[in-house]
Amino acid sequence: MDIAVIVERLDDDYFKDTPLLWKLRRKISNLIEPVLLTEDMDNPLYCDIRKTGILIQ
């Protein structure tokens, strides 16, 4: 199951933040695949998620 984690902006080191998401998902389920994205209307994946995704808060 892909889960998009959408943030306003990323730190300079994307590869520092991503492993934290993978570590957190191990505590929940190995079936989860986190995808870290910024709010970027030029990104087709972000736009598709905005249209078809389900918001989890």
C-alpha positions in Angstrom: 0.0 0.0 0.0 1.5 3.3 -1.0 1.1 6.2 1.4 2.0 9.7 0.2 3.4 11.9 2.9 3.0 15.4 1.6 4.9 18.3 3.1 5.2 22.0 2.3 8.9 21.8 1.9 11.7 19.3 2.3 15.0 19.8 4.1 18.1 20.0 1.9 18.8 16.3 2.5 15.9 14.2 1.1 17.8 11.0 1.9 17.9 12.0 5.6 14.1 12.3 5.9 13.1 9.3 3.8 14.7 6.6 6.0 12.7 8.0 9.0 9.5 7.2 7.2 10.6 3.7 6.4 11.6 3.2 10.1 8.2 4.4 11.2 6.3 2.2 8.8 8.1 -0.9 10.2 6.3 -0.3 13.5 2.9 -0.4 11.7 3.1 -2.7 8.7 5.6 -4.0 6.2 2.9 -3.6 3.5 3.2 0.2 3.7 5.4 2.0 1.2 5.8 5.7 2.1 6.3 8.2 -0.6 7.6 11.6 0.4 6.4 14.5 -1.7 6.2 18.3 -1.6 3.1 20.3 -2.5 4.0 20.8 -6.2 1.3 21.3 -8.8 3.9 20.7 -11.5 4.4 17.1 -10.3 2.0 14.8 -12.0 2.1 12.3 -9.2 1.2 15.0 -6.6 -1.7 16.1 -8.9 -3.0 12.6 -9.3 -2.9 12.0 -5.5 -4.8 15.3 -4.9 -7.5 14.1 -7.3 -7.8 10.4 -6.3 -6.2 10.0 -2.9 -7.8 9.6 0.4 -6.8 12.1 3.1 -5.6 10.6 6.4 -4.9 12.9 9.3 
